[in-house]
Amino acid sequence: MIYIRNLTKVYHSASGNVRALEDVNLNIEKGDIFGIIGLSGAGKSTLLRCINMLEKPTSGS
């Protein structure tokens, strides 16, 4: 099971901060088939990278 609470990911750069994810909440139960869809730049890959812990979330669990 995957439970995500208030997940936020902010990237910092010289030109300012970019909020890739903001307060994402998600429950995926055992046996669920789940897809993540959205426009380019919506944060799909960032969300998956945070779930896999390839990226450390700025806040949330």
N, C-alpha and C positions, 0 to 999 in steps of 0.2 A: 504494500500500500504506500502511496505517496501522498503526503499532506504538506502543503505549502501555505504559509501564513505571512501576509504582509511583506512579500519578497520585493525588495527594491534593489536595483543595480544602477549606479551612477558612474559614468566615465568622466574623468577629470582631464582637461587639456588646457593649453595656454589661452585658448580663445573662450573658455568657459566650461561649464558642466553640461553633460548630456545625460538625461534620465532615460535609460534604455527600458527599464521596467519600473513600475511604481505601484506599490501595494497590491501585488498579485496574490490572490487566494485560489487554491485549487485542491480538490480531493480526487484521487484516482484510486478506486478500490481494487482489490485483488480480482483478476479475471476481466477487468474492464479493458476495452479496446478504445484507445483515445488518440485523437489527431489534433495537431496544432496548425491552424491556418491563419493567414493574415497577409496584409500587403507587405511589400518590400520595405524593410526598415522598421517593422512593427515590434521586433524583439523576440521573434520565434527562436532563432538560434541562441540568443543570449539566455532565454528561459531554459532551453535544453542544456546549455553549458553550465548553468547554475544548478540544475537538477543533478547533473553528472559530477558536480564539483570541479569542473575544469575552470570555472570562474568563481571567485568568491563573491557572494552577494554583499552589497553595501549594508543592508539590514534585512531582517526577517528570518524566518526559519522554514 
